[in-house]
Amino acid sequence: MVTRALDVVLLGPPGAGKGTQAKRLAAAYELLHLSTGDLLREEVVRGSELGREAEGYMKRGELVPDALVGKMLLARLHSQQAAAGCAFDGYPRNLEQAGLLDGLLAELNRRVDIALYLNVPDEALLERLTGRRSCPSCGAVYHVVTHPPHVEGVCDTCGGALVQRADDREEVIRERLRVYHQQTAPLLEHYQARGALREVVGTGTQDEVFERLREAMRSTKR
Ligand code: AMP
């Protein structure tokens, strides 16, 4: 039996838990986790032309130009790993990107099947983001208070040294939140209008949020 691809968009402000939950959804539903933030950070570390162009925008908490991100996305979307569907994390970030994604998926006879909106109030986001630490080697994410590693500063999974993202400093976070409200929040309406939006309470434990997402996913058939 041929199953149709399943394409899921994770929406929500920075710090809502999109990365953590997208990883879990990708594992549970056998999707490709497609995080444009992770991909861009890899390009920056690699020092590629794209990385060098993107770095300044990222450091300031601004969006990287659509054309740069779009090219990067296109290559991944056409890869074999994306054939069964994707969990999009951090893309789209504005209405132009949403339109581009619709077009790219349509070429593959696919569409955004469901847009999951992780709703977390702004007050909680600042605390989450300033305490966030991540492992550059394996991508694991921790929080100094709510989800600390067993040994401070060391990744439980791979033993790598944990770091704070350059854009998780308070003044940059404020800019990222401003950009979110101005450019990304209008996407809720975009997906609501076509009946694809599901809102999920993004506070509580990671397991609780994941259960809510699974529940919301039940309304979507492959
Ligand atoms: P994230 O890891 O999703 O919080 O993204 C970190 C940073 O990468 C953002 O603040 C932007 O500078 C950049 N970025 C990630 N995804 C996109 C996107 N879809 N469009 C433009 N910039 C992006």
Boltz pocket constraint, residues with backbone or C-beta under 6 A from the ligand:
constraints:
  - pocket:
      binder: B
      contacts: [[A, 14], [A, 36], [A, 37], [A, 38], [A, 40], [A, 54], [A, 57], [A, 58], [A, 59], [A, 61], [A, 62], [A, 63], [A, 64], [A, 65], [A, 66], [A, 69], [A, 89], [A, 90], [A, 91], [A, 92], [A, 93], [A, 97], [A, 167], [A, 176]]
      max_distance: 6.0
